[in-house]
Amino acid sequence: MMCHMRWSCLLFVAAATIPCLDAAGWIKVRSANFTLYTTHAENNARQTLETFERTRDFFQQVKAFAVTSQLPFTLVDFGTESEYRPFTVGPFVRAYFTGDEQGDYIVMSDVGREAKRVAVHEYVHSVVRHSGAAC
């Protein structure tokens, strides 16, 4: 529980800060099921959203878990390690999932070629959270 609270606090700070960072190159891009805040170029942002949408679609199709959440899903993608460092939960953590009663969140550093693996891994945390299954 302590770890979850720390992540939620870090994410709250990140979410509260991002709208103020327009001058620092942050953009907001949306898809059908995700909102992404990032310092990457828009074409990279759209590719990231596409990866997450495909991952979500896969879990919806296989119906391994009964996922009924209608919570908003926010992705925060820091373009560099130095941007991400104040919001990381550990020195070797490239991405993490957290959620609360207001939404689900994935915070990640520049994952580049690892985007597919990160998307699947972190999205599974959300699926498990909303399925009622125990980890």
N, C-alpha and C positions, 0 to 999 in steps of 0.2 A: 504494500500500500504506500509506503514512504516513497518508493521509486516512482510509482505512478503519479503521486502528488508532485514530485520534483519535475517530471516531464510535463505535466499539465501547467505548472508555473512557468517553465521555460517557454512552452509553446504560447502561453498567454502573452508573455513579453514579446515574443517574435510576432505574433498576430497583431498586437497593439502597435508595434513599431513599423511593420511593413507598409501600411497605408501612408505613413509619413515619409517614406523613402523614395518618392517619385523622382527626386533629383538624383538619387543614387542608382537609377537604372532599373528599378523593380517594375515588373509588369504583372498584370492579372489576366489570366486566360481561363476560359471556362469551356467545359464540355458538358454533355448531358448529365453526368453524375459527379463531376469533380470541379473544384476551383483550384487553380494553381497560381501561386505567387512565386516569381522567379526573377533572377537577374540574367538568365540566359536569353538568347534571341527568341523571337516569337516562333520561328520554325522549329527550334529545339523544344520549346514549351509544348507545341502541338504534338510533336512526336512523343513526348513524355505522357501527355494526356491520352494519346492513342494507345500506348502501352498499358496504362492503367485501365482504360475502357475494355481492352481485350481481356485483361486479367479478370476484371469484374464479370464480363460476359461468360468467361469460362466457368467461373464458380456458379453463376446463375444457371448455366446449362447442365452441369453435372449434378446439381442439387445435392451435393454431399451433406450440406447443412441447410436447415430451414432458416434463411436469412430474411428478416422482415424489417430491418432498420430503414427508416426514412430520414435519418439524420444527415445533415450536410457533411460532405467529405472534402477537407481542405488539404492540399499538398503545398509544402513550402520547400522550394528547391534553391539552396544557396549555390551560386555559381563558382565559389572558390572556398578553399579550406579556411582562409582567414575570415570570411563572412560567417561561416558555419561555426567556427570554434566557440564563440560565446554561448551557443545554443546546443552544443553536443552534450551527450550524457556519458561520454567516455572517450578516451583517446583513440580507440580503434573502431568506434561506432560511426559508420557512414550514413546510417539512416535509422529512424525508429518510429514506431506507431504509438500513439496515445489517443485516448478518447475520454469524453465526459458526457454529461447529459445533454450538452449542446451540439456535439458533433464528434466526428472522427478526424484524426490528423496524422499525416505522415510528414516528418521533417527529414530532409536529406541534404547531403552535401553533393557536389558535382559527381554524379554516379556514372556518367558517360556510358561506356560499353556495358556496365553492370546494371543498367536501368531495368532490363527485363527481370533479372534475378531479384533485384531490390523490390520491384513492384509486386512480384508474386509473394516474396517472403513477408513483406510488411502488410500487404493486403490480407494475407492469411490471418494475421492477428485480428483484423477487423471481423473477418468471417467467423472466427472462433468466438470472439467477444459477443457477437449478436446471435450466435446459434445456441448459446447456453451450454455449450460443451466446455468441459474443464480442460485446462492445459496440463 
